[in-house]
Amino acid sequence: MERGRVTMDRNADAPWSKFDPEVYVDNNYRTPLEVDLLIVRLLRDYFSSCFTGAVPHAARGVDVGAGANLYPALSMLPWCEKILLLEYAQPNVEYLEKQISSGGLDTAWDAFWDVLREAPAYRGTDPGSRVGEVVRVERANLFDLDGQRRWDIGTMFFVADSMSECPEEFRRGVRCFMNALNEGAPFAVAFMKESVGYRVGGHRYPAYRVNEDRARESLEPFSSELEIHDLHHVVRPGHEGILLALGRRNAEIAVP
Ligand SMILES: C[S@@+](CC[C@H](N)C(=O)[O-])C[C@H]1O[C@@H](n2cnc3c(N)ncnc32)[C@H](O)[C@@H]1O
């Protein structure tokens, strides 16, 4: 928070309708960063270990707050008959719809697929056409996920931590995501560590300062096999690294 400010920026206060996906991709993904390639390797290996022996293409996956990032969806591709990208900001919804349209997948995502296809499950898949067959986009608010719809695998990257300054909204965001997963569902959640907010083009977006303890506290009630990777990569001023949590949804109790 800035000095002297007494109020916190809540999720509903941020200029989501002005979010510019092209600027966001240019800032974050167009030139692949070492840390994202590392995250993709960890996702690939974790999901591959979870689905050993499982029927391919049978799961239903979700990426919550997908924004302008396709690598979480790509990482779920071999196991899913359907993947839903839920996103709140209309410009991001339009970006994602373009990505999944025929021939629409930006070459920016090639570098991430190159890492994924080093593992057997991903080989032999053409991501462009498979994304078109499997992935759908829906405009939705994370806070409206009420546990009625459930998925077998899920990802949420830089969302619960990067949508509000408010601790209660961070915990609620994590809870809504975790309550949308079936028992045993593998998940991956990423947070910017100790982020003080971020800019996309001319607009500022809020963040909640997550550290490893806060990440663990928020996820543990819903998780089995929880592992948190503290990645000491700083990609811009205003944060202290990246936390990647991998695990499975524990017994199917919706935690209020
Ligand atoms: C920092 S971006 C992360 C985007 C992407 N997941 C990534 O890995 O780069 C935060 C995302 O959260 C989305 N978001 C903000 N509030 C939301 C809400 N209430 N429900 C769903 N998504 C929301 C934003 O539109 C934006 O796409």
The ligand as an SDF file (V2000), in Angstrom:
LIG
                    3D

 27 29  0  0  0  0  0  0  0  0999 V2000
   -2.2550  -10.9310  -13.3020 C   0  0  0  0  0  0  0  0  0  0  0  0
   -3.5280  -11.4840  -14.3580 S   0  0  0  0  0  0  0  0  0  0  0  0
   -3.1310  -13.2130  -14.5630 C   0  0  0  0  0  0  0  0  0  0  0  0
   -3.5330  -13.7280  -15.9080 C   0  0  0  0  0  0  0  0  0  0  0  0
   -3.0570  -15.1160  -16.2780 C   0  0  0  0  0  0  0  0  0  0  0  0
   -3.7130  -16.1380  -15.4760 N   0  0  0  0  0  0  0  0  0  0  0  0
   -1.5610  -15.2900  -16.2060 C   0  0  0  0  0  0  0  0  0  0  0  0
   -1.0920  -16.3360  -15.7340 O   0  0  0  0  0  0  0  0  0  0  0  0
   -0.8160  -14.4210  -16.6650 O   0  0  0  0  0  0  0  0  0  0  0  0
   -4.9430  -11.5170  -13.2750 C   0  0  0  0  0  0  0  0  0  0  0  0
   -6.1600  -12.0490  -13.9900 C   0  0  0  0  0  0  0  0  0  0  0  0
   -7.2470  -12.1950  -13.0720 O   0  0  0  0  0  0  0  0  0  0  0  0
   -8.4280  -11.8300  -13.7400 C   0  0  0  0  0  0  0  0  0  0  0  0
   -9.4510  -11.4990  -12.7430 N   0  0  0  0  0  0  0  0  0  0  0  0
   -9.5110  -10.4030  -11.9530 C   0  0  0  0  0  0  0  0  0  0  0  0
  -10.5910  -10.4560  -11.1640 N   0  0  0  0  0  0  0  0  0  0  0  0
  -11.2340  -11.6170  -11.4550 C   0  0  0  0  0  0  0  0  0  0  0  0
  -12.4140  -12.2250  -10.9780 C   0  0  0  0  0  0  0  0  0  0  0  0
  -13.1410  -11.6640  -10.0160 N   0  0  0  0  0  0  0  0  0  0  0  0
  -12.7800  -13.4150  -11.4900 N   0  0  0  0  0  0  0  0  0  0  0  0
  -12.0360  -14.0010  -12.4540 C   0  0  0  0  0  0  0  0  0  0  0  0
  -10.9000  -13.4730  -12.9600 N   0  0  0  0  0  0  0  0  0  0  0  0
  -10.5070  -12.2790  -12.4600 C   0  0  0  0  0  0  0  0  0  0  0  0
   -7.9800  -10.6290  -14.5520 C   0  0  0  0  0  0  0  0  0  0  0  0
   -8.8850  -10.2620  -15.5360 O   0  0  0  0  0  0  0  0  0  0  0  0
   -6.6580  -11.1270  -15.0950 C   0  0  0  0  0  0  0  0  0  0  0  0
   -6.8390  -11.8630  -16.2640 O   0  0  0  0  0  0  0  0  0  0  0  0
  1  2  1  0
  2  3  1  0
  2 10  1  0
  3  4  1  0
  4  5  1  0
  5  6  1  0
  5  7  1  0
  7  8  2  0
  7  9  1  0
 10 11  1  0
 11 12  1  0
 11 26  1  0
 12 13  1  0
 13 14  1  0
 13 24  1  0
 14 15  1  0
 14 23  1  0
 15 16  2  0
 16 17  1  0
 17 18  1  0
 17 23  2  0
 18 19  1  0
 18 20  2  0
 20 21  1  0
 21 22  2  0
 22 23  1  0
 24 25  1  0
 24 26  1  0
 26 27  1  0
M  CHG  2   2   1   9  -1
M  END
$$$$
